[in-house]
Amino acid sequence: MRSLADRPESPVVGLPVAHESADLHVTGAALYTDDLVGRTHDVLHAWPVQAPHAHARVTALRTAPALEVPGVVRVLTAADVPGVNDAGIKHDEPLFPDEVMYHGHAVCWVLGETLEAARRGAAAVEVDYEPLPSLLTLPEAIEAGSFQGNQPTVSRGEVEAGLRAAAHRFTGETTIGGQEHFYLETHAALAQVDEAGQVFVQSSTQHPSETQEIVAHVLGLHSHEVTVQCLRMGGGFGGKEMQPHGLAAVAALGAAVTGRPVRVRLNRTQDMTMTGKRHPFHATWEVGFDGEGRLVALRATLTSDGGWSLDLSEPVLARALCHVDNAYHVPHIEVRGRIAKTHKTSQTAFRGFGGPQGMHVIEDILGRCAPLLGVDPAELRRRNFYLAGQATPYGQPVRHPERLHAIWARLTERAEVDRRRAEIAAFNAAHPHTKRALALTPVKFGISFNLTAFNQAGALVHVYKDGSVLINHGGTEMGQGLHTKMRQVAATALGVPLEYVRLAPTRTDKVPNTSATAASSGADLNGGAVKNACEQIRERLAEVAARKLGIHPDDVRFTDGKVTGIRFHDRDLAWADVVRDAYFQRVQLFAAGYYRTEGLHWDGARMQGEPFKYFAYGAAATEVEVDGFTGAYRFLRADIVHDVGDSLSPLIDVGQIEGGFVQGAGWLTLEELRWDVSDGPGRGRLLTRGASTYKLPSFSEMPEEFHVHLFEQATERGVVYGSKAVGEPPLMLAFSVREALREAAAAFGPPGRSAELASPATPEAVFWAVQAARQATAADGDGATGTTGTAGDAVAAGGAEPSPRALSRG
């Protein structure tokens, strides 16, 4: 069986098995990077000296006072760096800066015998700063013309002609908030150097190979002199794709100059003030619809807040531009992108990687324009879905758009939308101070790395003489269940029970040049590599078994630890016996596997091509209830139908869908990042720097009734065992929550009015949306003319009051 998608008889993939480390997680026995400190002798602890300015020049750095603190061993500065003083891949992130670029920027690190000694030593370091002007908000950066990186454009057709011909035309602005990763395990690294000078770094990283590269260039070494291992992460969500490198480099540098192991582990405040977040975005847009409510043209400019350095801002922006269309066909489109440079942490990857921000723009447009067009928002969305034969604005054909239509129909049926909407209308009519709403939104999300070169993976599989199997692959485990899926893939490919297969920690000396575990492609890439390695071994074993069974090797079958032939019912061989025979016949029992995603091509300069292997589809229906007095709300019920192809591990996939949806709801409704933007001494300071000030979704924010259904008969050809990615797409199903809140707030006012809703739609934001709706009711009662949906209507930017032909954007 050589097809990547086909499954053998009795596959282990597709079975609902528990996470491979579930028992260790719940008992507390699972080891994370910082747990290894207690198993390592003579460890030094690192503490950063953080700058109290958003932007300043370091004019003097006096470390001698720190060395007088008992227990302080060393203060690491730029003078200690033997290689390149930079923690990034674009050489714009000095590891030890002489110019502070954000409040909390570490200018040096103190090493101590204890964490307390290092902390006290850091407090003793004397630093002189020359404060410099700072830019903190997107409007400030835009006004100052402060941009960095590329400014790409995605376009198709004649947008100006399309807008002129549109029956209905609207303009507006959309502001999108950022998001803190808030993984349970903060950033951590433990480094040591052996007697031969080999550097070994244990790091909580999603990208061990890149951590290896950064550590090597900081230390002036080659990559083969540095090994990086990741046991597991207590969450990552993209925050550990680029951000761990500099911290691992600090630990490695400390180990290199002291000869002792060095531990770096940020506490929660340090983690939040020093590391990047989801990019906030600002968009201006102009959109046109025809007389039937179909999208005709869209012109938009998206500006992301990249923070002080580029990090991953360019590919995040590129993916945002490639997802502005979401599930909708726009014949004429021009979307420009740019990255603002501000004096904040360098914003970075976050689950969805720009896709959510791009989708937010079109979902906001449709949600705001539907009432003006006199069309139900769900119907407006359905009416604009992609159809067979249509392509994205960047030129990729949209394969299987019929799945999106089928998912929408299945969701409408399973969520009992028609019945519940009638009940909601009756409820709203009877409750003047509480309103409910039910909203449906779709997802079409491209799967593969934007950078084509990243779409490759390796694996190393060992079969031992007793028949047990050990697999290594380049993906990292952050709780998402990748290792579980890889065990199932290996067991299926070899035809053995799952308990035969064990997984080794991810290490750069086992599988080199790996891509980050990101872009929802971990299972696709590493699964393809694991399957390839296993098939090499299985083919060798088939030769051994064929000779013993007296059949052709192509007729040998491996199933559940037994080896037999086609239509053999009375004779089989034990897997372990075949393995032992192979060893004595000097047959190789290990293999290096490799996989590269086929069919990708992408011109980043022109923003044209086919960057994605396939699209993951889904849809969600969410019902909410809003209190008109406070803006507080409840998530009454959520229904999801999602396409994961033929699931590799259904229990894992359902958990990912649930978790992604709730995290997306957090981003869109609760998680509000605040900085001090005053001109006082605290300018640039992150105000939401802990769980006490940064609101995370909890059990109380879970839908009271939650239904997840995996779309059936959805085999994806050309992907390992017919599966589809699941990590990121479900996050964007949460747009149904925001749109339901918008519709509930609008229900406090007259029909035909567009409801404004900030993002995140906190209870405060919902309260003001309710107030605006009630004021519209009062204005109508005074005889004011309501907004119509005719051509020329505008959704105007700024703080203007609602007028007959304009809506305000606060």
C-alpha positions in Angstrom: 0.0 0.0 0.0 1.9 3.0 -1.3 -0.8 5.7 -1.3 -0.3 8.3 1.4 -4.1 8.5 2.1 -5.2 4.8 2.0 -5.6 2.9 5.2 -4.9 -0.8 5.6 -7.1 -3.3 7.3 -7.7 -2.7 11.0 -5.8 0.6 11.2 -4.8 2.1 14.6 -5.3 5.6 13.2 -9.0 6.6 13.5 -9.3 5.0 17.0 -10.3 7.3 19.8 -7.3 6.8 22.1 -6.2 9.0 25.0 -3.3 11.4 24.9 0.0 9.4 25.2 1.0 11.4 28.3 -2.5 11.9 29.8 -1.6 9.8 32.9 1.6 11.7 33.4 -0.2 15.0 33.1 -2.9 14.3 35.6 -0.6 12.7 38.1 2.0 15.5 37.9 4.7 13.0 36.8 5.2 14.6 33.3 8.6 16.3 33.1 8.9 19.8 31.6 12.1 21.7 30.9 12.3 23.4 34.3 11.7 20.1 36.1 15.1 18.9 34.9 16.9 21.5 37.0 16.3 19.4 40.2 18.0 16.5 38.4 21.1 18.6 37.4 24.0 19.5 39.7 25.5 22.9 40.3 22.9 24.8 38.3 23.2 28.6 38.0 20.0 30.7 37.8 19.5 33.6 35.4 17.5 36.8 36.1 17.1 39.7 33.6 17.8 43.4 34.2 14.7 45.0 32.6 14.6 48.5 31.3 12.0 50.9 32.7 11.5 52.8 29.5 9.6 52.1 26.2 12.5 53.6 24.2 15.9 54.7 25.5 19.6 54.6 24.8 21.8 52.7 27.3 24.5 55.2 28.2 26.2 53.3 31.0 26.0 49.8 32.4 27.7 49.1 35.8 27.7 45.5 36.8 30.2 45.6 39.6 27.6 46.2 42.4 25.8 43.0 41.4 29.0 41.0 41.9 29.1 42.1 45.5 25.8 40.5 46.2 26.3 37.1 47.9 25.6 34.2 45.6 26.0 36.2 42.3 28.5 34.5 40.0 28.5 36.4 36.8 26.7 39.2 34.9 26.3 38.4 31.2 26.7 41.4 28.8 27.4 41.9 25.1 31.1 41.7 25.9 30.7 38.0 26.7 29.2 37.1 23.3 31.8 35.2 21.2 29.6 35.1 18.1 26.8 37.2 16.9 25.0 39.4 19.5 21.5 38.7 18.0 18.6 36.5 19.0 16.7 36.6 15.7 16.9 35.2 12.2 16.7 38.7 10.6 19.5 40.2 12.7 17.3 42.9 14.1 17.1 41.6 17.7 20.2 42.3 19.7 20.5 39.8 22.5 22.2 42.5 24.7 20.9 45.8 23.3 22.4 49.2 23.6 19.1 50.7 22.6 16.0 49.7 24.6 13.1 49.2 22.4 10.3 48.3 24.8 9.4 48.6 28.5 10.9 45.5 30.1 13.6 44.9 27.5 16.4 42.9 29.1 19.8 44.7 28.8 21.8 42.1 30.7 21.4 38.9 32.7 22.7 38.0 36.2 23.7 34.5 37.1 23.4 33.4 40.7 23.7 30.3 42.8 20.0 30.7 43.6 17.2 32.5 41.9 16.9 34.9 44.8 20.6 35.8 44.5 20.2 36.4 40.8 17.2 38.6 41.4 19.0 40.6 44.1 22.0 40.9 41.8 19.9 42.2 39.0 18.4 44.8 41.3 21.9 46.0 42.1 23.0 46.5 38.5 23.3 50.2 37.7 22.1 51.3 34.3 21.9 54.9 32.9 19.4 55.6 30.2 18.7 58.4 27.8 15.0 58.3 27.2 13.9 58.6 23.5 10.5 59.3 21.9 8.3 56.2 21.6 5.4 55.0 19.5 3.0 52.7 21.3 -0.3 52.5 19.3 -1.1 51.7 15.7 -2.5 55.2 15.1 0.7 56.7 16.4 2.9 54.5 14.2 0.7 55.1 11.1 0.8 58.9 11.6 4.5 58.8 12.0 5.0 56.6 9.0 6.8 54.0 11.2 6.8 50.8 9.2 9.1 47.8 8.8 9.4 44.9 6.4 7.6 44.2 3.2 4.3 45.8 2.1 2.6 43.1 0.1 -0.6 43.4 -1.9 -3.1 40.7 -2.9 -5.2 41.7 -5.9 -7.5 40.4 -8.6 -9.7 42.0 -11.2 -10.6 45.8 -11.4 -11.5 46.9 -7.9 -12.3 50.5 -8.8 -14.6 49.5 -11.6 -16.2 46.9 -9.4 -16.9 49.4 -6.6 -18.4 51.9 -9.1 -20.7 49.2 -10.5 -21.8 48.0 -7.1 -25.5 48.5 -6.1 -24.5 49.0 -2.5 -21.2 50.5 -1.3 -19.9 50.8 2.2 -16.7 52.0 3.9 -15.3 51.6 7.4 -12.6 50.7 9.8 -12.0 47.6 11.8 -9.7 47.4 14.9 -8.5 44.0 16.1 -6.9 43.4 19.5 -3.9 41.3 20.3 -3.8 38.2 22.5 -1.4 36.9 25.2 -0.5 33.2 24.7 -0.7 32.5 28.5 0.6 29.0 28.1 0.7 27.2 31.5 4.4 26.7 31.3 6.4 29.9 30.9 9.5 30.1 28.7 12.3 27.9 30.1 15.7 26.6 29.0 18.5 24.6 30.7 21.9 24.5 29.1 25.1 22.7 29.8 28.5 22.1 28.1 30.3 18.7 28.1 34.0 18.0 28.3 34.3 18.1 24.5 32.6 21.5 24.3 29.3 20.1 23.0 26.4 22.4 24.0 23.2 20.7 25.1 20.1 22.8 25.6 16.8 21.6 27.0 14.3 24.1 25.7 10.6 24.7 25.8 10.6 25.4 22.0 8.3 24.7 19.1 11.3 25.0 16.7 14.3 23.1 18.1 16.3 23.4 14.9 16.0 27.2 14.8 16.8 27.3 18.5 19.9 25.3 17.7 20.9 27.7 14.9 20.5 30.8 17.1 22.4 29.3 20.0 25.2 28.3 17.6 25.5 31.8 16.0 25.5 33.5 19.4 28.3 31.2 20.6 30.2 31.3 17.3 29.7 27.6 16.8 28.5 25.3 14.0 25.1 23.6 14.3 26.7 20.2 14.9 28.2 21.5 18.1 24.8 22.3 19.6 22.0 19.9 20.4 18.6 21.0 21.4 16.0 18.8 23.0 12.4 19.4 23.8 10.7 16.9 26.1 7.3 18.6 25.9 5.8 22.0 26.4 3.0 23.1 28.8 1.4 25.0 25.9 2.9 27.0 23.1 0.2 28.3 20.7 2.9 29.9 18.5 4.5 31.8 21.4 7.3 29.3 21.5 8.1 29.3 17.8 10.6 32.2 17.7 10.6 33.7 21.2 12.6 30.8 23.0 15.7 31.2 20.9 17.2 34.2 22.7 16.4 32.8 26.1 18.1 29.5 25.2 21.1 31.5 23.9 21.4 33.3 27.3 21.4 29.9 29.1 23.9 28.5 26.6 26.2 31.6 26.8 26.1 31.4 30.6 27.0 27.7 30.5 29.8 28.4 28.1 31.5 31.2 30.1 31.0 29.6 33.6 31.4 25.9 32.7 28.2 25.2 34.8 24.7 24.4 33.8 22.5 27.5 33.5 18.8 27.7 33.9 16.5 30.5 32.4 12.9 30.3 33.5 10.7 33.4 33.2 8.1 34.0 35.9 4.7 35.0 34.6 5.3 38.8 34.8 8.6 38.5 33.0 7.0 36.3 30.4 4.2 38.7 29.7 6.4 41.8 29.6 9.2 40.3 27.6 7.7 38.1 25.0 5.5 38.8 21.9 1.8 38.4 21.5 -0.8 38.0 18.7 -0.5 41.0 16.3 -3.1 43.7 16.8 -4.4 44.8 13.4 -6.1 47.9 12.0 -8.0 47.8 8.7 -9.7 50.4 6.5 -12.0 49.0 3.9 -14.4 49.8 1.1 -16.8 47.1 -0.1 -19.4 46.8 -2.8 -22.4 44.4 -3.1 -24.7 43.7 -6.0 -28.5 44.0 -5.8 -28.8 40.4 -4.5 -26.2 40.9 -1.7 -23.3 39.2 -3.4 -19.8 40.6 -2.9 -18.6 42.5 -6.0 -15.5 44.3 -4.8 -13.3 44.9 -1.8 -10.5 47.3 -1.3 -8.7 47.2 2.1 -5.5 48.1 3.8 -4.4 46.0 6.8 -1.8 47.3 9.2 -0.4 45.0 11.8 1.4 46.1 15.0 4.7 44.2 14.7 6.3 45.7 17.8 10.0 46.5 17.9 11.4 43.9 15.5 10.2 41.8 12.6 10.2 38.4 14.2 7.5 36.5 12.1 5.5 39.7 11.3 6.0 39.3 7.5 4.6 35.8 7.1 1.8 36.6 9.6 0.8 39.5 7.4 1.0 37.4 4.3 -1.3 34.8 5.8 -3.7 37.5 6.9 -3.9 38.9 3.3 -4.5 35.3 2.0 -7.4 34.8 4.4 -9.3 38.1 4.1 -11.6 36.2 1.7 -12.3 33.5 4.3 -15.1 31.4 2.7 -16.3 34.0 0.3 -15.7 34.7 -3.4 -14.8 38.3 -4.1 -14.5 38.9 -7.9 -12.6 42.2 -7.6 -10.3 42.7 -4.7 -7.2 44.7 -3.7 -5.8 44.2 -0.2 -2.7 46.0 0.9 -0.6 45.1 4.0 2.0 46.8 6.1 3.7 46.3 9.4 3.9 49.1 11.9 7.1 49.4 14.1 6.2 50.3 17.6 8.0 50.3 21.0 6.4 47.1 22.3 7.3 43.5 22.6 8.0 42.0 19.1 4.7 40.4 18.2 4.9 36.9 17.0 3.1 33.7 15.9 -0.2 32.8 17.5 -2.6 30.1 16.7 -3.9 31.0 13.3 -0.9 33.0 12.4 -2.6 36.0 10.9 -5.4 34.0 9.4 -7.8 35.0 12.2 -7.0 38.7 11.8 -7.6 38.5 8.0 -10.9 36.7 8.5 -11.9 39.1 11.1 -12.0 41.9 8.5 -14.4 40.2 6.2 -16.6 38.8 9.0 -16.8 42.3 10.5 -17.8 43.7 7.1 -20.5 41.1 6.5 -21.9 41.5 10.1 -22.0 45.2 9.8 -23.4 45.4 6.3 -26.1 42.7 6.5 -28.7 44.8 8.3 -28.1 47.7 5.8 -28.7 45.3 2.9 -31.8 43.9 4.6 -30.4 40.4 4.5 -30.1 37.9 7.4 -26.3 37.7 8.3 -26.2 33.9 8.0 -27.9 34.1 4.6 -25.6 36.8 3.4 -22.6 34.6 4.3 -24.1 31.5 2.6 -24.9 33.5 -0.5 -21.3 34.4 -0.9 -19.7 31.0 -0.4 -17.1 29.8 -2.9 -18.5 27.6 -5.7 -16.8 24.9 -7.8 -14.4 26.4 -10.3 -13.7 29.5 -8.4 -10.2 30.6 -7.1 -8.8 32.7 -4.3 -7.6 36.2 -4.9 -4.0 34.9 -4.9 -4.9 32.3 -7.6 -5.3 29.0 -5.8 -8.3 27.0 -7.0 -10.7 26.2 -4.1 -11.0 22.5 -4.1 -14.1 20.8 -2.5 -16.1 24.0 -1.9 -19.1 21.7 -1.8 -17.9 20.5 1.6 -18.4 24.0 2.9 -22.0 24.0 1.6 -22.6 20.5 3.1 -21.1 21.5 6.4 -23.4 24.6 6.6 -26.4 22.5 5.8 -25.4 19.8 8.3 -24.8 22.5 11.0 -28.2 24.2 10.4 -29.9 20.8 10.8 -27.9 19.6 13.8 -28.1 23.0 15.6 -31.9 23.2 15.0 -31.4 26.7 13.8 -34.9 27.4 12.4 -36.7 26.2 15.6 -34.3 28.0 17.9 -34.5 31.3 16.0 -38.3 31.3 16.4 -37.8 30.7 20.2 -35.3 33.5 20.3 -37.7 35.9 18.6 -40.4 35.1 21.1 -37.9 35.4 24.0 -36.7 38.8 22.8 -40.2 40.1 22.4 -41.0 39.2 26.0 -37.8 40.5 27.6 -37.0 44.2 27.0 -33.8 44.1 29.1 -32.3 40.8 28.0 -31.8 39.7 24.4 -30.6 36.5 22.7 -29.2 35.8 19.3 -27.9 32.9 17.3 -25.2 33.4 14.7 -23.5 31.2 12.2 -20.1 31.7 10.7 -17.9 29.5 8.4 -14.1 28.8 8.2 -11.9 28.1 5.2 -8.3 27.9 6.3 -5.3 27.1 4.2 -2.9 24.4 5.4 0.8 24.6 4.8 3.6 27.0 5.7 3.7 30.2 3.6 7.4 29.6 3.1 7.4 26.5 0.9 10.8 25.3 2.2 9.3 24.6 5.6 6.9 22.0 4.2 9.3 19.1 4.8 10.0 16.7 7.7 12.1 13.8 8.7 11.8 10.9 11.1 13.9 8.1 12.5 12.3 4.7 13.3 14.0 1.9 15.2 12.7 -1.6 15.4 14.5 -3.6 18.1 15.1 -7.4 18.1 12.2 -8.0 20.5 9.8 -6.3 18.1 9.4 -3.1 20.1 9.4 0.2 18.1 11.0 3.6 18.9 10.1 6.6 16.8 11.8 10.0 16.6 10.3 12.8 14.5 10.9 16.5 14.2 7.6 17.7 15.7 7.2 19.0 19.2 4.5 18.1 21.7 2.8 21.0 23.4 -0.3 19.2 24.6 -2.0 19.1 21.2 -1.6 15.3 20.8 1.0 15.2 18.0 3.0 12.4 19.6 -0.2 10.4 20.1 -1.0 10.7 16.4 2.5 9.8 15.4 2.3 6.6 17.5 -0.9 5.7 15.8 0.6 6.4 12.4 3.6 4.2 13.1 1.5 1.4 14.5 -0.8 1.5 11.5 2.1 1.6 9.0 3.9 -1.3 10.7 0.7 -3.3 11.5 1.4 -3.6 15.2 -0.6 -2.8 18.3 -0.2 0.7 19.7 1.5 -0.5 22.8 4.4 -1.7 20.7 5.3 1.8 19.8 7.2 4.3 22.0 8.1 7.8 21.2 11.5 9.5 22.0 11.9 13.2 22.9 12.4 15.6 20.0 16.2 16.2 19.5 18.1 17.9 16.8 20.8 15.2 16.8 18.2 12.6 15.8 16.2 14.4 13.1 18.0 17.5 11.7 16.8 20.6 9.9 13.2 20.3 11.2 10.5 22.9 10.7 8.6 24.5 13.5 5.6 22.6 14.9 3.3 25.3 13.6 0.9 26.1 10.8 -1.3 23.2 11.8 1.0 21.0 9.7 2.7 19.0 12.4 0.7 15.8 11.8 0.8 16.2 8.0 4.5 16.6 7.7 5.8 14.4 10.5 3.1 11.8 9.9 4.3 11.5 6.3 7.9 11.1 7.4 7.1 8.5 10.1 4.9 6.6 7.6 7.7 6.7 5.0 10.3 5.3 7.5 7.9 2.6 8.7 7.1 1.5 5.2 10.8 1.1 4.4 11.2 -1.3 7.4 7.9 -3.1 6.6 9.0 -3.8 3.0 12.2 -5.3 4.2 10.3 -7.5 6.7 7.9 -8.5 4.0 10.8 -10.1 2.1 11.7 -12.1 5.2 8.1 -13.2 5.8 7.5 -14.0 2.2 10.4 -16.5 2.1 9.0 -18.2 5.2 5.4 -18.2 4.0 6.3 -19.2 0.4 4.5 -16.2 -1.2 5.4 -13.0 -3.0 6.4 -10.1 -0.8 3.6 -8.0 -2.2 1.1 -10.5 -0.8 2.4 -10.2 2.8 0.1 -8.3 5.2 0.9 -6.9 8.7 -2.1 -6.6 11.0 -2.3 -6.3 14.8 1.1 -7.8 15.4 0.6 -10.7 13.1 2.2 -11.3 9.7 0.3 -13.3 7.1 -0.6 -13.4 3.4 -3.6 -12.5 1.3 -6.4 -14.9 2.0 -4.3 -16.9 4.5 -6.7 -18.0 7.3 -4.8 -20.8 8.9 -1.2 -19.6 9.0 0.4 -16.5 10.4 3.7 -15.4 11.9 4.2 -13.3 15.0 5.6 -9.8 14.4 8.4 -10.4 16.9 9.4 -13.7 15.3 9.7 -12.0 11.9 11.7 -9.2 13.4 14.1 -11.7 15.0 14.5 -13.6 11.8 15.3 -10.4 10.0 18.0 -9.5 12.5 19.7 -12.9 12.0 19.4 -12.5 8.3 21.2 -9.1 8.7 18.2 -7.1 7.5 18.3 -3.4 8.4 15.7 -2.7 11.2 15.9 1.1 11.3 15.1 3.7 8.7 15.2 7.5 8.2 11.9 8.7 6.7 11.3 11.9 4.8 8.3 13.8 3.5 7.8 16.9 1.4 4.5 18.4 0.6 3.8 18.1 -3.1 2.1 20.6 -5.3 3.0 23.9 -3.6 4.3 27.0 -5.4 4.3 30.5 -4.1 5.6 33.8 -5.4 5.8 36.0 -2.3 6.7 39.1 -4.2 3.6 38.9 -6.4 1.5 37.2 -3.7 0.3 34.7 -6.3 0.4 30.9 -6.4 -0.8 27.9 -4.6 0.7 28.1 -1.1 -1.6 25.6 0.6 -2.0 21.8 0.2 -5.7 22.0 1.0 -8.3 24.0 2.8 -9.8 23.0 6.2 -13.5 23.8 6.4 -15.8 24.2 9.3 -18.8 26.1 10.6 -20.2 27.1 14.0 -23.5 28.2 15.4 -23.5 30.0 18.8 -26.3 31.3 20.9 -25.8 34.1 23.4 -27.8 36.0 25.9 -26.9 39.7 26.7 -27.9 41.7 29.8 -28.9 45.1 28.6 -28.1 46.8 32.0 -24.4 45.6 32.2 -23.4 44.2 28.9 -22.6 40.9 30.6 -23.4 37.8 28.5 -23.8 34.1 28.6 -22.8 31.5 25.9 -25.9 29.4 25.9 -25.0 26.9 23.3 -22.4 26.2 20.6 -22.7 23.7 17.7 -19.7 22.9 15.5 -19.4 20.8 12.3 -15.7 20.6 11.3 -13.8 18.9 8.6 -10.7 17.0 9.7 -10.7 14.6 6.8 -10.4 11.1 8.0 -9.4 11.7 11.6 -6.1 10.2 12.8 -7.3 10.4 16.4 -10.9 11.5 16.9 -10.6 12.0 20.7 -7.6 14.3 20.1 -9.3 16.1 17.3 -12.5 16.8 19.2 -10.4 18.2 22.1 -8.5 20.4 19.7 -11.7 21.8 18.2 -13.2 22.5 21.6 -10.0 24.1 22.9 -9.4 26.2 19.7 -13.0 27.5 19.8 -12.7 28.6 23.4 -9.3 30.2 22.8 -10.8 32.0 19.9 -13.8 33.2 22.0 -11.3 34.5 24.5 -9.5 36.5 21.9 -12.7 37.9 20.5 -14.6 38.6 23.8 -12.4 38.7 26.9 -8.7 39.1 26.4 -7.8 42.7 26.3 -4.2 43.9 26.4 -3.6 47.3 27.9 -0.4 49.4 27.9 0.3 52.7 29.6 0.0 55.1 26.7 0.4 58.2 28.9 3.3 60.6 28.8 4.2 59.8 32.4 7.2 57.7 33.7 5.3 54.5 33.1 4.8 55.0 29.4 5.0 51.7 27.5 4.4 49.5 30.6 2.2 46.5 30.0 -0.7 47.0 32.4 -2.3 43.5 31.9 0.7 41.5 33.2 -0.9 38.6 35.1 -4.0 36.6 35.5 -5.4 39.2 37.9 -5.5 41.9 35.2 -5.7 39.8 32.0 -9.0 38.0 31.6 -8.7 34.4 30.4 -11.6 32.2 29.4 -12.4 29.7 32.1 -15.1 27.1 32.7 -17.6 29.9 33.2 -17.0 31.1 29.6 -17.6 27.6 28.1 -20.8 27.2 26.2 -23.4 25.8 28.6 -24.3 23.3 25.9 -21.5 22.3 23.5 -21.7 20.0 20.5 -18.9 19.1 18.2 -19.4 16.9 15.1 -16.7 15.7 12.8 -17.7 16.0 9.2 -18.0 12.5 7.6 -16.8 11.0 4.4 -14.1 13.6 4.0 -11.0 11.8 3.0 -8.3 14.2 1.9 -6.1 12.6 -0.8 -2.4 13.2 -0.7 -2.3 13.6 3.1 -1.2 11.0 5.6 -4.1 8.5 6.0 -6.6 10.9 4.5 -6.6 13.2 7.5 -6.6 17.0 7.7 -5.0 19.5 10.1 -6.9 20.5 13.2 -4.7 22.8 15.3 -5.6 26.3 14.1 -8.8 26.3 12.0 -11.2 25.7 15.0 -10.1 29.0 16.6 -11.8 30.9 13.9 -15.1 29.2 14.5 -15.4 31.6 17.4 -16.4 34.4 15.1 -19.9 33.0 15.6 -19.6 34.1 19.2 -18.8 37.7 18.3 -21.4 37.9 15.6 -24.0 36.5 18.0 -23.1 39.2 20.5 -23.4 41.8 17.7 -26.9 40.6 16.8 -28.0 40.4 20.4 -26.8 44.0 21.0 -28.6 45.1 17.9 -31.8 43.5 19.1 -32.1 46.3 21.7 -32.6 48.7 18.8 -34.7 49.1 15.6 -34.1 46.7 12.7 -32.0 47.7 9.8 -29.3 49.3 11.9 -25.7 48.1 11.9 -24.3 47.4 15.3 -20.8 48.5 16.2 -18.8 46.2 18.4 -15.2 46.6 19.5 -12.8 43.7 19.4 -12.4 42.2 21.9 -16.1 42.4 22.6 -15.8 42.6 26.4 -18.9 43.2 28.5 -18.0 46.9 28.5 -17.9 46.9 24.7 -21.2 45.0 24.5 -22.7 47.5 26.9 -21.8 50.4 24.7 -23.2 48.6 21.7 -26.4 48.1 23.5 -26.5 51.8 24.5 -26.0 52.8 20.8 -28.8 50.5 19.8 -31.1 52.0 22.4 -30.2 55.5 21.4 -31.1 54.6 17.8 -34.5 53.5 19.0 -34.9 56.8 20.8 -33.8 58.7 17.7 -36.3 56.8 15.6 -39.0 57.6 18.1 -38.1 61.3 17.6 -38.7 61.0 13.9 -35.1 60.5 12.6 -34.7 58.6 9.4 -33.0 55.2 9.6 -30.0 54.1 7.6 -31.0 52.5 4.3 -29.1 49.9 2.2 -29.0 51.9 -1.1 -25.9 52.6 -3.0 -23.8 55.3 -1.5 -24.5 54.4 2.2 -21.3 54.5 4.2 -20.0 53.0 7.4 -17.9 56.0 8.4 -14.7 55.9 10.6 -14.1 58.0 13.6 -16.2 59.0 16.5 -19.1 60.6 14.7 -22.7 60.1 16.0 -24.9 57.8 13.9 -26.5 59.7 11.1 -29.1 58.7 8.5 -26.4 57.6 6.0 -23.5 56.8 8.2 -22.5 54.6 11.1 -19.9 55.6 13.7 -16.8 53.5 14.5 -15.7 54.2 18.1 
